[in-house]
Amino acid sequence: MFEAILTMATTSAENGTPQEAAGGASASAHTAGHDGGGGWGWFTQGPDGSGRRPDGPPAGRAPGAAPAAPAPGSAPASAPVPEFTANPGYGRLDPTRDAALIRRTLDEIEPMAQTVTSYFYALLFVRHPGLRDLFPAAMDAQRDRLFRALLTAARLIDEPRVLVEYLSHLGRGHRKYGTRPEHYPAVGECLIEALTRYAVNSWDERAEAAWVRAYTAISQVMIDAAAEDERHAPACWHAEVVAHEMRTPDIAVITVRPDQPYPFRAGQYAAVETPWWPKVWRHYSPACAPRSDGLLVFHVKAVPAGWVSTALVHRARPGDVLRLGAPAGSMTVDHSSGNGLLCLGGSTGIAPIKALVEDVAGHGRARPVEVFYGARSGQDLYDLESLRELERRHRWLSVRPVVEGPADGVVGRLPDAVRRFGPWHSFDGYLSGPPGMIRSGVDALVGSGIPSHRIRHDSLDGLAAARG
């Protein structure tokens, strides 16, 4: 066990400097810091200040390390399967060989995931107390996200292209937390030890080696993605609230002005942090396409125990400054397609749908767009008039409000209304709203003639849970 941790520490420290093949900074640009533990620590420079361990090679590109994978969307579909970093003593990750070992471990710890997560964070904060400052004061919402992300990445280990896209997004997104390359060895050490303690039936030397190889590869992809992103984008944007309009007692429409251009596409989402809950981030989708004035509009609903949403709805006022993470998400319009757009938006999920409508209008190409706007009652259709105004201006747009109780428009559940007006063979599907609506909506769209590869949404359970 000690050998595995030592090897991973050495390798991750070497890989802690972004690979120059990825366009990252040189070794001198990322000097490791100290963990305050005394002696040779995970993040400590060597005695000569070189970044070397006394028993290890100089910091820099790992021996045999492969070039970093391209950023999501930059590689053609025919691109070769990406290779992964080698770990001295454990070798290069072999997805086919290692996936079965890793999944055996995951299957064993799944029933006790909460316990394993708690132990992982206890180790991390006791052994590396300096890392505690990267996390919010209250860990109830944050506690399992990092650990869950690591386990998700491990499950994708034999799907290299999907894995690289997922990890590249994580690596870029973690910049807003202040994550640096030298932090990764500490996380890997505590991950391996937590798995060793609780995966008692599936853990052996082969499983340990597979996990060390996997974590080495995972961390390198994230480090390289962050380094590439650092060349052309800030870690976060500061955005001043310029307008705050209450639409219902618990829904606000908030307009902000970023301090520099915010390079998003209609349908993507942004992580938002308020000054009242530092280091607590939640995801919200702009309700507009990119605008010439640079303003962003968010629709926010205060939810029970939602720290960020409640602060934004009931506390934020013009002049307050928020922080925004990098834009993310794939629910964007394919403007090369001639298909129509079938859009389902539930509650504040109508925000990115409205952005998609504006995006189609901005491209000046008439194509049918059908919007189903769902809510529990007519009073909850807080943005209907704005959508009606868009409908009046664009003949290709049709807006259908759908409510569960008596009201004007379509009465019933959103997925049932979509089926009623189908089939939709010549449309691409877009969905935004609560996870339950997404799941039932996808079934309705597939049943109405839209193949699953033409259905887009970003409402994974983890993302939806992060909207509080």
Sine and cosine of phi, psi and omega as CSV:
sin_phi,cos_phi,sin_psi,cos_psi,sin_omega,cos_omega
0.00,0.00,-0.73,0.68,0.01,-1.00
-0.86,0.50,-0.64,0.77,-0.01,-1.00
-0.89,0.46,-0.64,0.76,0.00,-1.00
-0.89,0.45,-0.71,0.70,-0.02,-1.00
-0.91,0.41,-0.67,0.74,-0.01,-1.00
-0.89,0.45,-0.68,0.73,0.00,-1.00
-0.91,0.42,-0.68,0.73,0.00,-1.00
-0.92,0.40,-0.61,0.79,0.03,-1.00
-0.88,0.47,-0.72,0.69,-0.02,-1.00
-0.89,0.45,-0.74,0.67,-0.05,-1.00
-0.91,0.42,-0.70,0.72,-0.02,-1.00
-0.92,0.39,-0.54,0.84,0.07,-1.00
-0.91,0.41,-0.65,0.76,0.08,-1.00
-0.89,0.46,-0.71,0.70,-0.03,-1.00
-0.97,0.22,-0.10,1.00,0.01,-1.00
-0.91,0.41,-0.27,0.96,0.16,-0.99
-1.00,-0.09,0.82,-0.57,-0.05,-1.00
-0.82,0.57,0.61,-0.79,0.01,-1.00
-0.90,0.43,0.71,-0.70,0.00,-1.00
-0.91,0.40,-0.40,0.92,0.06,-1.00
-0.89,0.45,-0.41,0.91,0.01,-1.00
-1.00,0.02,0.04,1.00,-0.03,-1.00
0.99,0.13,0.27,0.96,-0.04,-1.00
-0.98,0.21,0.05,-1.00,0.01,-1.00
-0.94,0.33,0.32,-0.95,0.04,-1.00
-0.96,0.29,0.16,-0.99,-0.07,-1.00
-0.85,0.52,-0.58,0.81,-0.06,-1.00
-0.94,0.35,-0.23,0.97,-0.05,-1.00
-0.99,0.13,-0.20,0.98,-0.08,-1.00
-0.76,-0.65,0.97,0.26,0.02,-1.00
-0.98,0.21,0.75,-0.66,-0.04,-1.00
-0.93,0.36,0.52,-0.86,0.05,-1.00
-0.99,-0.15,-0.15,-0.99,-0.04,-1.00
-0.94,-0.34,0.55,-0.83,0.03,-1.00
-0.99,-0.12,0.03,1.00,0.08,-1.00
0.97,0.26,0.15,0.99,-0.07,-1.00
-1.00,0.00,-0.18,0.98,-0.03,-1.00
0.99,0.12,0.44,-0.90,0.01,-1.00
0.93,0.38,-0.39,-0.92,0.01,-1.00
-1.00,0.09,0.96,-0.29,0.00,-1.00
-0.99,-0.16,0.01,-1.00,-0.01,-1.00
-0.90,0.43,-0.58,0.81,-0.13,-0.99
-0.94,-0.34,0.16,0.99,-0.15,-0.99
-1.00,0.09,0.60,-0.80,0.12,-0.99
-0.94,0.33,0.38,-0.92,0.07,-1.00
-0.93,0.37,0.23,-0.97,-0.05,-1.00
-0.84,0.54,-0.45,0.89,-0.01,-1.00
-1.00,-0.07,0.14,0.99,0.01,-1.00
0.97,0.24,0.21,0.98,-0.12,-0.99
-1.00,0.04,-0.21,0.98,-0.12,-0.99
1.00,0.03,0.16,0.99,0.01,-1.00
-1.00,-0.03,0.57,-0.82,0.28,-0.96
-0.96,0.28,0.48,-0.88,0.04,-1.00
-0.84,0.55,-0.52,0.86,-0.06,-1.00
-0.94,-0.34,0.30,0.95,-0.10,-1.00
-0.77,-0.64,0.17,-0.99,0.00,-1.00
-0.97,0.24,0.20,-0.98,-0.02,-1.00
-0.90,0.44,0.48,-0.88,0.06,-1.00
-0.91,0.42,0.49,-0.87,-0.02,-1.00
0.53,-0.85,-0.39,-0.92,-0.03,-1.00
-0.93,0.36,0.72,-0.70,-0.04,-1.00
-0.92,0.40,0.57,-0.82,0.03,-1.00
-0.85,0.53,0.80,-0.60,0.04,-1.00
0.97,0.24,0.15,0.99,-0.05,-1.00
-0.92,0.39,0.66,-0.75,0.01,-1.00
-0.99,0.15,0.41,-0.91,0.10,-0.99
-0.85,0.52,0.52,-0.86,-0.02,-1.00
-0.90,0.43,0.50,-0.86,0.05,-1.00
-0.94,0.35,0.47,-0.88,0.01,-1.00
-0.93,0.36,0.35,-0.94,0.05,-1.00
-0.89,0.45,0.44,-0.90,-0.01,-1.00
-0.80,0.60,0.72,-0.70,0.09,-1.00
1.00,0.05,-0.17,0.99,-0.06,-1.00
-1.00,-0.02,-0.28,0.96,-0.02,-1.00
-0.98,-0.18,0.66,-0.75,0.05,-1.00
-0.93,0.36,0.30,-0.95,-0.04,-1.00
-0.88,0.48,-0.43,0.90,-0.04,-1.00
-1.00,0.03,0.10,1.00,-0.03,-1.00
-0.87,0.50,0.53,-0.85,0.00,-1.00
-0.91,0.42,0.41,-0.91,0.04,-1.00
-0.89,0.46,0.78,-0.63,-0.05,-1.00
-0.90,0.44,0.56,-0.83,0.11,-0.99
-1.00,-0.04,0.22,-0.97,-0.05,-1.00
-0.80,-0.60,0.38,-0.93,-0.08,-1.00
-0.86,0.52,0.62,-0.78,0.09,-1.00
-0.99,0.10,0.52,-0.85,0.06,-1.00
-0.88,-0.48,0.90,-0.43,-0.02,-1.00
-0.80,0.60,0.77,-0.64,0.00,-1.00
1.00,-0.03,-0.37,0.93,0.00,-1.00
-0.84,-0.54,-0.29,0.96,0.09,-1.00
1.00,0.10,-0.06,-1.00,-0.01,-1.00
-0.99,0.15,0.57,-0.82,0.04,-1.00
-0.86,0.50,0.74,-0.68,0.13,-0.99
-0.90,-0.44,0.99,-0.17,-0.11,-0.99
-0.81,0.59,-0.67,0.75,-0.03,-1.00
-0.90,0.43,-0.69,0.72,-0.05,-1.00
-0.94,0.33,-0.65,0.76,-0.17,-0.99
-1.00,0.03,-0.37,0.93,-0.11,-0.99
-0.87,0.50,-0.69,0.73,-0.04,-1.00
-0.90,0.43,-0.65,0.76,0.02,-1.00
-0.90,0.44,-0.69,0.73,-0.02,-1.00
-0.91,0.41,-0.67,0.75,-0.03,-1.00
-0.94,0.34,-0.51,0.86,0.10,-0.99
-0.87,0.50,-0.69,0.72,0.02,-1.00
-0.89,0.45,-0.71,0.70,-0.02,-1.00
-0.88,0.47,-0.66,0.75,0.01,-1.00
-0.89,0.46,-0.58,0.81,-0.02,-1.00
-0.94,0.33,-0.65,0.76,-0.09,-1.00
-1.00,0.06,-0.20,0.98,-0.07,-1.00
-0.82,0.57,-0.69,0.72,0.00,-1.00
-0.91,0.42,-0.33,0.94,-0.02,-1.00
-0.88,-0.47,0.53,0.85,-0.11,-0.99
-0.84,0.53,-0.64,0.77,-0.01,-1.00
-0.89,0.47,-0.67,0.74,0.00,-1.00
-0.91,0.41,-0.70,0.72,0.00,-1.00
-0.90,0.44,-0.66,0.75,0.01,-1.00
-0.88,0.48,-0.72,0.69,0.00,-1.00
-0.88,0.48,-0.66,0.75,0.01,-1.00
-0.91,0.41,-0.66,0.75,0.03,-1.00
-0.84,0.54,-0.75,0.67,-0.02,-1.00
-0.94,0.34,-0.57,0.82,0.05,-1.00
-0.87,0.49,-0.71,0.70,0.05,-1.00
-0.88,0.48,-0.72,0.69,-0.08,-1.00
-0.87,0.50,-0.71,0.70,-0.10,-0.99
-0.98,0.17,-0.47,0.88,0.04,-1.00
-0.97,0.25,-0.69,0.72,-0.05,-1.00
-0.98,0.17,-0.48,0.88,-0.06,-1.00
-0.72,-0.69,0.93,0.35,-0.11,-0.99
-0.87,0.50,-0.41,0.91,0.02,-1.00
-0.90,0.43,-0.40,0.92,0.00,-1.00
-0.97,0.26,-0.28,0.96,-0.01,-1.00
-0.86,0.50,-0.50,0.87,-0.04,-1.00
-0.94,0.35,-0.24,0.97,0.04,-1.00
-0.98,0.18,-0.20,0.98,-0.10,-0.99
-0.93,-0.36,0.40,-0.92,0.04,-1.00
-0.91,0.41,0.34,-0.94,-0.03,-1.00
-0.87,0.50,-0.68,0.73,0.04,-1.00
-0.99,-0.16,0.81,-0.59,-0.12,-0.99
-0.99,-0.17,0.15,0.99,-0.11,-0.99
-0.89,0.46,-0.63,0.78,0.00,-1.00
-1.00,0.06,-0.52,0.85,-0.12,-0.99
-1.00,0.08,-0.40,0.92,-0.33,-0.94
-0.76,0.65,-0.72,0.69,-0.13,-0.99
-0.99,-0.15,0.05,1.00,-0.13,-0.99
-0.94,0.33,-0.74,0.68,0.01,-1.00
-0.89,0.46,-0.74,0.67,-0.02,-1.00
-0.89,0.46,-0.68,0.73,0.00,-1.00
-0.90,0.44,-0.62,0.79,0.03,-1.00
-0.89,0.45,-0.66,0.75,0.02,-1.00
-0.89,0.45,-0.67,0.74,-0.01,-1.00
-0.94,0.35,-0.59,0.80,0.07,-1.00
-0.88,0.48,-0.71,0.71,0.04,-1.00
-0.86,0.50,-0.65,0.76,0.00,-1.00
-0.90,0.44,-0.61,0.80,0.02,-1.00
-0.92,0.40,-0.43,0.90,-0.02,-1.00
-1.00,-0.02,0.21,0.98,-0.21,-0.98
-0.89,0.45,-0.43,0.90,0.03,-1.00
-0.98,-0.20,0.30,0.95,0.13,-0.99
-0.84,-0.54,0.96,0.27,-0.23,-0.97
-0.83,0.55,-0.69,0.73,-0.05,-1.00
-0.92,0.40,-0.69,0.73,0.04,-1.00
-0.90,0.44,-0.66,0.75,-0.02,-1.00
-0.88,0.47,-0.72,0.70,-0.03,-1.00
-0.90,0.44,-0.64,0.77,0.03,-1.00
-0.90,0.45,-0.70,0.71,0.00,-1.00
-0.89,0.46,-0.74,0.68,-0.04,-1.00
-0.94,0.35,-0.59,0.81,0.02,-1.00
-0.89,0.46,-0.66,0.75,0.07,-1.00
-0.88,0.48,-0.70,0.71,0.02,-1.00
-0.88,0.47,-0.70,0.71,-0.03,-1.00
-0.88,0.48,-0.69,0.73,0.04,-1.00
-0.92,0.40,-0.68,0.73,-0.03,-1.00
-0.91,0.41,-0.51,0.86,-0.03,-1.00
-0.95,0.31,-0.19,0.98,0.05,-1.00
-0.87,0.49,-0.57,0.82,-0.05,-1.00
-0.92,0.39,-0.36,0.93,0.05,-1.00
-0.99,0.14,-0.18,0.98,-0.09,-1.00
1.00,0.01,0.28,0.96,-0.01,-1.00
-0.93,0.37,0.71,-0.70,0.02,-1.00
-0.85,-0.53,0.32,-0.95,-0.01,-1.00
-0.81,0.58,-0.59,0.81,-0.05,-1.00
-0.94,0.33,-0.14,0.99,0.03,-1.00
-0.99,0.15,-0.40,0.92,-0.15,-0.99
-0.90,0.43,-0.63,0.77,0.02,-1.00
-0.85,0.52,-0.62,0.78,-0.01,-1.00
-0.89,0.45,-0.68,0.73,0.03,-1.00
-0.89,0.46,-0.69,0.73,0.00,-1.00
-0.89,0.45,-0.66,0.75,0.04,-1.00
-0.84,0.55,-0.74,0.67,-0.08,-1.00
-0.96,0.28,-0.53,0.85,0.09,-1.00
-0.88,0.48,-0.76,0.65,-0.02,-1.00
-0.89,0.46,-0.66,0.75,-0.03,-1.00
-0.93,0.36,-0.60,0.80,0.04,-1.00
-0.91,0.42,-0.66,0.76,0.03,-1.00
-0.92,0.40,-0.64,0.77,0.02,-1.00
-0.87,0.50,-0.64,0.77,-0.06,-1.00
-0.94,0.33,-0.61,0.79,-0.19,-0.98
-0.95,-0.30,-0.37,0.93,0.03,-1.00
-1.00,-0.03,0.87,0.49,-0.19,-0.98
-0.93,0.36,-0.47,0.88,-0.06,-1.00
-1.00,0.04,-0.51,0.86,-0.07,-1.00
-0.97,-0.23,-0.07,1.00,-0.11,-0.99
-1.00,-0.03,0.82,-0.57,0.11,-0.99
-0.49,-0.87,-0.13,-0.99,-0.06,-1.00
-0.88,0.48,-0.59,0.81,0.00,-1.00
-0.93,0.37,-0.67,0.74,0.03,-1.00
-0.91,0.42,-0.68,0.73,0.02,-1.00
-0.86,0.51,-0.71,0.70,0.00,-1.00
-0.89,0.45,-0.64,0.77,0.01,-1.00
-0.89,0.45,-0.67,0.75,0.00,-1.00
-0.93,0.36,-0.62,0.78,0.05,-1.00
-0.89,0.45,-0.71,0.71,0.05,-1.00
-0.88,0.48,-0.68,0.73,-0.04,-1.00
-0.91,0.42,-0.71,0.70,-0.03,-1.00
-0.92,0.40,-0.60,0.80,0.06,-1.00
-0.86,0.52,-0.70,0.71,0.01,-1.00
-0.92,0.39,-0.70,0.71,-0.01,-1.00
-0.85,0.52,-0.75,0.66,-0.07,-1.00
-0.92,0.40,-0.58,0.81,-0.03,-1.00
-0.92,0.39,-0.66,0.75,0.03,-1.00
-0.88,0.47,-0.68,0.74,-0.01,-1.00
-0.91,0.40,-0.67,0.74,0.01,-1.00
-0.89,0.46,-0.70,0.71,-0.02,-1.00
-0.91,0.42,-0.65,0.76,0.01,-1.00
-0.90,0.44,-0.66,0.75,0.02,-1.00
-0.90,0.43,-0.64,0.77,-0.01,-1.00
-0.90,0.43,-0.67,0.74,0.03,-1.00
-0.91,0.42,-0.66,0.75,0.00,-1.00
-0.90,0.43,-0.56,0.83,-0.03,-1.00
-0.90,0.43,-0.39,0.92,-0.02,-1.00
-0.94,0.35,-0.44,0.90,-0.13,-0.99
-0.70,-0.71,0.05,1.00,-0.04,-1.00
-0.56,-0.83,0.54,-0.84,0.08,-1.00
-0.95,0.30,0.25,-0.97,0.07,-1.00
-0.93,0.37,-0.53,0.85,0.06,-1.00
-0.39,-0.92,0.24,-0.97,0.03,-1.00
-0.91,-0.41,0.58,-0.81,0.16,-0.99
-0.99,-0.10,0.72,-0.69,-0.09,-1.00
-0.73,-0.69,0.85,-0.53,0.00,-1.00
-1.00,0.07,0.73,-0.69,0.10,-0.99
-0.94,0.33,0.84,-0.54,0.01,-1.00
-0.93,-0.36,-0.26,0.97,0.06,-1.00
-0.43,-0.90,0.58,-0.81,0.00,-1.00
-0.59,-0.81,0.94,-0.35,-0.08,-1.00
-0.86,-0.52,0.85,-0.52,0.08,-1.00
-0.99,0.17,0.85,-0.53,0.03,-1.00
-0.99,-0.13,-0.55,0.84,0.11,-0.99
-0.65,-0.76,0.09,-1.00,0.03,-1.00
-0.86,0.51,-0.32,0.95,-0.03,-1.00
-0.76,-0.65,0.21,0.98,0.03,-1.00
-0.81,-0.59,0.77,-0.63,0.03,-1.00
-0.84,-0.55,0.57,-0.82,0.15,-0.99
-0.97,-0.26,0.89,-0.46,-0.16,-0.99
-0.88,-0.48,0.81,-0.59,0.04,-1.00
-0.95,-0.30,0.74,-0.67,-0.04,-1.00
-0.78,-0.62,0.41,-0.91,0.05,-1.00
-0.88,-0.47,0.96,-0.28,0.04,-1.00
-0.90,0.43,0.45,-0.89,-0.03,-1.00
-0.97,0.25,-0.22,0.98,0.11,-0.99
-0.46,-0.89,0.30,-0.95,-0.09,-1.00
-0.78,0.62,0.69,-0.72,-0.02,-1.00
-0.95,-0.30,0.95,-0.31,-0.22,-0.97
-1.00,0.05,0.93,0.38,-0.03,-1.00
-0.97,-0.24,0.23,-0.97,0.15,-0.99
-0.92,-0.40,0.52,-0.85,0.03,-1.00
-0.82,0.58,0.73,-0.68,-0.02,-1.00
0.99,-0.16,-0.24,0.97,0.05,-1.00
-0.99,0.15,0.09,-1.00,0.00,-1.00
-0.78,-0.62,0.28,-0.96,0.00,-1.00
-0.78,-0.62,0.59,-0.81,0.17,-0.99
-0.99,0.15,0.70,-0.71,-0.07,-1.00
-0.83,-0.56,0.71,-0.70,0.09,-1.00
-0.85,-0.53,0.68,-0.73,0.03,-1.00
-0.98,-0.19,0.35,-0.94,0.04,-1.00
-0.94,0.34,-0.25,0.97,-0.06,-1.00
-1.00,0.05,-0.36,0.93,0.02,-1.00
-0.74,-0.67,0.97,0.24,-0.03,-1.00
-0.84,0.54,0.63,-0.77,0.07,-1.00
0.94,0.33,0.16,0.99,0.12,-0.99
-0.96,-0.29,0.89,-0.46,-0.09,-1.00
-0.90,-0.44,0.63,-0.78,0.09,-1.00
-0.73,-0.69,0.43,-0.90,-0.07,-1.00
-0.99,-0.12,0.73,-0.69,0.08,-1.00
-0.65,-0.76,0.60,-0.80,0.00,-1.00
-0.99,-0.11,0.77,-0.64,0.12,-0.99
-0.84,0.54,0.65,-0.76,0.00,-1.00
-1.00,-0.07,0.49,0.87,-0.02,-1.00
-0.48,-0.88,0.41,-0.91,0.20,-0.98
-0.98,0.22,0.26,-0.97,0.06,-1.00
-0.80,0.60,0.71,-0.70,-0.09,-1.00
-0.90,-0.43,0.45,-0.90,-0.02,-1.00
-0.90,0.43,-0.47,0.88,0.01,-1.00
-1.00,0.08,-0.07,1.00,0.06,-1.00
0.98,0.19,0.01,1.00,-0.04,-1.00
-0.96,0.27,0.50,-0.87,0.09,-1.00
-0.87,-0.49,0.57,-0.82,0.02,-1.00
-0.84,-0.54,0.79,-0.61,0.04,-1.00
-0.89,-0.46,0.61,-0.79,0.15,-0.99
-0.97,-0.26,0.86,-0.51,-0.09,-1.00
-0.81,-0.59,0.76,-0.65,0.08,-1.00
-0.93,-0.36,0.81,-0.58,0.07,-1.00
-0.94,0.35,0.79,-0.62,0.00,-1.00
-0.87,-0.48,0.43,-0.90,0.01,-1.00
-0.83,0.56,0.74,-0.67,-0.01,-1.00
0.89,0.45,0.28,0.96,0.04,-1.00
-1.00,0.01,0.99,-0.15,-0.09,-1.00
-0.88,0.47,-0.77,0.63,-0.07,-1.00
-0.94,0.33,-0.73,0.68,-0.05,-1.00
-0.90,0.44,-0.65,0.76,0.01,-1.00
-0.91,0.42,-0.65,0.76,0.03,-1.00
-0.90,0.43,-0.66,0.75,-0.01,-1.00
-0.92,0.39,-0.62,0.78,-0.06,-1.00
-0.98,0.21,-0.73,0.69,-0.18,-0.98
-0.97,-0.26,-0.15,0.99,-0.07,-1.00
-0.85,-0.53,-0.57,0.82,-0.07,-1.00
-0.91,0.42,0.60,-0.80,0.02,-1.00
-0.60,-0.80,0.34,-0.94,0.07,-1.00
-0.78,0.62,0.70,-0.72,-0.06,-1.00
0.98,-0.21,-0.39,0.92,0.08,-1.00
-0.93,0.37,0.50,-0.87,-0.04,-1.00
-0.89,-0.45,0.82,-0.57,0.05,-1.00
-0.98,-0.21,0.20,-0.98,0.15,-0.99
-0.89,-0.45,0.63,-0.78,0.01,-1.00
-0.88,-0.48,0.70,-0.71,0.17,-0.99
-0.99,0.11,0.08,-1.00,-0.04,-1.00
-0.90,0.43,0.56,-0.83,0.04,-1.00
-0.90,0.43,0.50,-0.86,0.00,-1.00
-0.47,-0.88,0.20,-0.98,0.06,-1.00
0.93,-0.38,0.45,-0.89,-0.09,-1.00
-0.88,-0.48,0.22,0.98,-0.02,-1.00
-1.00,0.09,0.89,0.46,-0.10,-0.99
-0.90,-0.43,0.30,-0.96,-0.07,-1.00
-0.99,0.11,0.71,-0.70,0.14,-0.99
-1.00,0.02,0.98,-0.18,-0.08,-1.00
-0.98,0.19,-0.08,1.00,0.09,-1.00
-1.00,0.06,-0.17,0.99,-0.04,-1.00
-1.00,0.01,0.52,-0.86,0.09,-1.00
-0.99,-0.12,0.05,1.00,-0.02,-1.00
-0.94,0.33,0.42,-0.91,0.16,-0.99
-0.97,0.23,0.13,-0.99,0.04,-1.00
-0.92,-0.40,0.82,-0.57,0.13,-0.99
-0.95,-0.30,0.92,-0.39,-0.17,-0.99
-0.89,-0.45,0.78,-0.62,0.06,-1.00
-0.90,-0.43,0.86,-0.52,0.04,-1.00
-0.80,-0.60,0.83,-0.55,0.02,-1.00
-0.94,-0.34,0.78,-0.62,0.00,-1.00
0.83,0.56,-0.74,-0.67,-0.01,-1.00
-0.96,0.30,-0.04,1.00,0.15,-0.99
-0.91,0.42,-0.14,0.99,0.07,-1.00
-0.94,0.33,-0.30,0.95,-0.07,-1.00
-0.85,0.53,-0.84,0.54,0.01,-1.00
-0.92,0.39,-0.45,0.89,0.06,-1.00
-0.90,0.45,-0.68,0.73,0.06,-1.00
-0.88,0.47,-0.63,0.78,0.04,-1.00
-0.89,0.46,-0.62,0.78,0.03,-1.00
-0.90,0.43,-0.65,0.76,0.04,-1.00
-0.87,0.50,-0.72,0.69,0.02,-1.00
-0.88,0.47,-0.59,0.81,0.00,-1.00
-0.90,0.43,-0.71,0.71,0.04,-1.00
-0.88,0.48,-0.70,0.72,0.02,-1.00
-0.88,0.48,-0.64,0.77,-0.03,-1.00
-0.93,0.38,-0.41,0.91,0.02,-1.00
-0.99,0.10,-0.12,0.99,0.14,-0.99
0.92,0.39,0.34,0.94,-0.01,-1.00
-0.89,-0.46,0.91,-0.41,-0.04,-1.00
-0.93,0.36,0.85,-0.53,0.12,-0.99
-0.56,-0.83,0.60,-0.80,-0.08,-1.00
-0.89,0.45,0.74,-0.67,0.07,-1.00
-0.80,-0.60,0.87,-0.49,0.01,-1.00
-0.94,-0.35,0.87,-0.50,-0.02,-1.00
-0.93,-0.37,0.84,-0.55,0.14,-0.99
-0.96,-0.29,0.90,-0.44,-0.09,-1.00
-0.94,-0.34,0.94,-0.33,-0.13,-0.99
-0.97,-0.25,0.57,-0.82,0.06,-1.00
-0.37,-0.93,0.21,-0.98,0.00,-1.00
-0.95,0.30,-0.58,0.81,-0.02,-1.00
-0.56,-0.83,0.21,-0.98,0.01,-1.00
-0.87,0.49,-0.55,0.84,0.00,-1.00
-0.91,0.41,-0.38,0.93,-0.02,-1.00
-1.00,0.07,-0.06,1.00,0.05,-1.00
-1.00,0.09,0.91,0.41,-0.22,-0.98
-0.93,0.38,-0.36,0.93,-0.05,-1.00
-0.91,-0.41,0.32,0.95,-0.08,-1.00
-0.90,0.43,-0.67,0.74,-0.04,-1.00
-0.89,0.46,-0.62,0.78,0.05,-1.00
-0.89,0.45,-0.65,0.76,0.05,-1.00
-0.93,0.37,-0.60,0.80,0.05,-1.00
-0.88,0.47,-0.60,0.80,0.03,-1.00
-0.91,0.42,-0.65,0.76,0.09,-1.00
-0.89,0.45,-0.62,0.78,0.01,-1.00
-0.90,0.44,-0.62,0.78,0.02,-1.00
-0.92,0.40,-0.51,0.86,-0.05,-1.00
-1.00,0.08,-0.37,0.93,-0.11,-0.99
-0.79,-0.62,0.92,-0.39,-0.07,-1.00
-0.92,0.39,-0.39,0.92,-0.03,-1.00
-0.99,0.17,-0.09,1.00,-0.06,-1.00
-0.98,-0.22,0.73,-0.69,0.09,-1.00
-0.80,-0.60,0.78,-0.63,-0.02,-1.00
-0.90,-0.45,0.82,-0.57,0.01,-1.00
-0.85,-0.53,0.95,-0.32,0.12,-0.99
-0.95,0.30,0.66,-0.75,-0.01,-1.00
-0.78,-0.63,0.87,-0.50,-0.01,-1.00
-0.82,-0.57,0.44,-0.90,-0.06,-1.00
-0.99,0.12,-0.35,0.94,0.00,-1.00
-0.93,-0.37,0.04,-1.00,-0.01,-1.00
-0.86,0.52,0.74,-0.67,0.02,-1.00
-0.06,-1.00,0.15,-0.99,0.12,-0.99
-0.94,0.35,0.52,-0.85,0.00,-1.00
0.99,-0.15,-0.37,-0.93,-0.04,-1.00
-0.99,0.10,0.75,-0.66,0.00,-1.00
-0.96,-0.29,0.75,-0.67,0.03,-1.00
0.67,-0.74,-0.22,-0.98,0.02,-1.00
-1.00,0.08,0.52,-0.85,-0.07,-1.00
-0.84,0.54,-0.75,0.66,0.00,-1.00
-0.87,0.49,-0.61,0.79,0.02,-1.00
-0.91,0.42,-0.63,0.78,0.02,-1.00
-0.91,0.42,-0.63,0.78,0.02,-1.00
-0.89,0.45,-0.69,0.72,0.03,-1.00
-0.89,0.47,-0.63,0.78,-0.07,-1.00
-0.89,0.46,-0.58,0.82,-0.06,-1.00
-0.99,-0.10,0.00,1.00,-0.01,-1.00
-0.97,0.23,-0.12,-0.99,0.10,1.00
-0.98,0.18,0.17,-0.99,-0.11,-0.99
-0.76,-0.65,0.69,0.72,-0.11,-0.99
-0.86,0.50,-0.54,0.84,-0.10,-1.00
-0.99,-0.12,0.34,0.94,-0.04,-1.00
-0.87,-0.49,0.44,-0.90,0.23,-0.97
-0.98,-0.17,0.61,-0.79,-0.08,-1.00
-0.99,-0.16,0.64,-0.77,0.05,-1.00
-0.72,-0.70,0.76,-0.65,-0.05,-1.00
-0.73,-0.68,0.65,-0.76,0.07,-1.00
-0.49,-0.87,0.78,-0.62,-0.02,-1.00
0.34,-0.94,-0.29,-0.96,0.00,-1.00
-0.88,0.48,0.44,-0.90,-0.04,-1.00
-0.82,0.57,-0.64,0.77,0.00,-1.00
-0.89,0.46,-0.65,0.76,0.04,-1.00
-0.91,0.42,-0.62,0.79,0.02,-1.00
-0.89,0.47,-0.74,0.68,-0.04,-1.00
-0.88,0.47,-0.75,0.66,0.00,-1.00
-0.94,0.34,-0.53,0.85,0.02,-1.00
-0.92,0.39,-0.65,0.76,0.04,-1.00
-0.87,0.49,-0.70,0.72,0.03,-1.00
-0.86,0.51,-0.67,0.75,-0.02,-1.00
-0.91,0.41,-0.65,0.76,-0.02,-1.00
-0.93,0.37,-0.67,0.74,0.04,-1.00
-0.89,0.46,-0.67,0.74,0.02,-1.00
-0.93,0.36,-0.29,0.96,-0.01,-1.00
-0.98,-0.17,0.17,0.99,0.14,-0.99
0.95,-0.30,0.09,1.00,0.01,-1.00
-0.98,-0.18,0.89,-0.46,0.03,-1.00
-0.90,0.43,0.47,-0.88,-0.13,-0.99
-0.87,0.49,-0.50,0.86,-0.03,-1.00
-0.95,0.30,-0.15,0.99,0.06,-1.00
-0.95,-0.31,0.37,0.93,0.04,-1.00
-0.90,-0.43,0.80,-0.60,-0.06,-1.00
-0.85,-0.53,0.67,-0.74,0.11,-0.99
-0.27,-0.96,0.36,-0.93,0.03,-1.00
-0.86,-0.51,0.35,0.94,-0.10,-1.00
-0.99,-0.10,0.87,0.49,0.26,-0.97
-0.89,0.46,0.45,-0.89,-0.05,-1.00
-0.81,0.58,-0.63,0.77,-0.01,-1.00
-0.91,0.42,-0.63,0.78,0.02,-1.00
-0.92,0.38,-0.71,0.70,-0.02,-1.00
-0.88,0.48,-0.62,0.79,0.01,-1.00
-0.92,0.40,-0.37,0.93,-0.05,-1.00
-1.00,0.04,0.19,0.98,-0.03,-1.00
-1.00,-0.03,0.06,1.00,-0.08,-1.00
-0.94,0.33,0.00,0.00,0.00,0.00
